[in-house]
Amino acid sequence: KITTTSKGASTLQQLSRGSKKPLPKESLLRFSNILPPLVLNRDTIQNAVTHLTENDPKLATLIARVGTDALVNDCGIPKLPTQARLFDRCLRAITFTMVSVDAGNAFLRRLAIKIGVCIEGMGSCIWRRNILETLSMDMRGSQSSSRNNNDRGLTGEDSSSPEYLLQLMLDGKHNMISFTSYLVHELVSDCEVIKGKLTGYPHLCGVSYPCGKNDDHAVFLQKARAHTKGGKNTLPVSAGFSAPKATFIISLIDDFNAGKISGEAIAKASDREAARMLMNLKGIGDWCAGGVLMHFLSRADIMLYGDLTIRNYLNDVYDINHQDLSETLLESAADFADSGPNRNLIDAISKKNGWAPYRSVVCLLMYHLQEENLVLL
């Protein structure tokens, strides 16, 4: 059972006097309903730096250390909201839900290899080439707005060739490709069907093998190829997703194929409406939706409450709801759970210090606290 300490309750009461009833944990009212929505770019970042520096002394100190250019670099250039890119972002958001960064990368690395082996084994060279050429076109569709060459944008003739893209998959370099609905469907379509529904087994979920950053990825590739070829004593090998996440991925493919969500429509919507559209997809909660809005649509006023790093560093910087029994502030931060009451405490601090409409920049500053081990004096 999650409780709020007397200190936290007192903080909430002091900061929320005269306000409306506290919001439930996943209320869409936490998202802005302003149109047109504010988007992160160089001008917005500069305005945010001025605004936050004037309104919040703690952030002013942190901004002075991080610098405006670093924040601009974090945001990059807003990218075109294509269907292919939206699917890729949603799949990655589902993958990284409730797992570490290293674990999420391992899942996506195995998925890329599994898809590569699937395409490699296609009987028709024409069909294989068509899929890879379509992928190349979809990835080039975001090239002009890509932050850098590692952000799944293609440059150069060789890098867009079908053979090059296939090799990226077989090497497990998932950050250099886009997972599109038709690409993942090629793998999923060969999964087992139970009671008329695809299960994800044995390609998305089921028995798997290590494919972490320190593992030999060639071993997983070898086992995936052996699984595809079949034969005696050959064991199946999957991308390692849990059964529920495999179901979410299959549902995501169906929703995109059915046109349930549109990259163009979501780009025009307010943060609140865009979050609602995303959360109508299975496997997408408010944390996933916020991440898509902030990192895919470059929205400027998103608070990622579900992000452990952001939540804990906010608690550490502002001493929001530290546990009295903890020996250190950072130890107490680890107990700052993602609950409705704690989200309301964050909202109260945000309101007091005037973070809106630049809450995304506050999140970026918390990332810098972690990555650069900055300490506020």
Buried (B, 14 or more C-beta within 10 A) or exposed (E): EEEBBEBBBEBBEEBBEEEEEBBEBBBBEBBBEEEEBBBBBEEBBEBBBEBBBEBBEBBEBBBEBBEBEBBBEBBBBBBBBBBBBBBBBBBBBBBBBEBEEEBBBBBBBBBBBBBBBBBBEEEEEEEBBEBBBBBBEBBBBBBEBBBEEEBBBBEEEEBBBBEBBBEBBBBBBBBBBBBBBBBBBBBBEEBEEEEEEBBBBBBBBBEBBEBEEEBEBEEBBBBBBBBBEEEEEEEBBBBBBBEEBBBBBBBBBBBBEEEEBBBEEBBEBBBBBBBBBBBEBBBBBBBBBBBBBBBBBBBBBBBBBBBBBBBBBBBBBBBBBBBEEEEEEEEBBBBBBBBBBBBBBBBBBBEBBBBBBBBBBBBBBBBBBEEEEBEEE
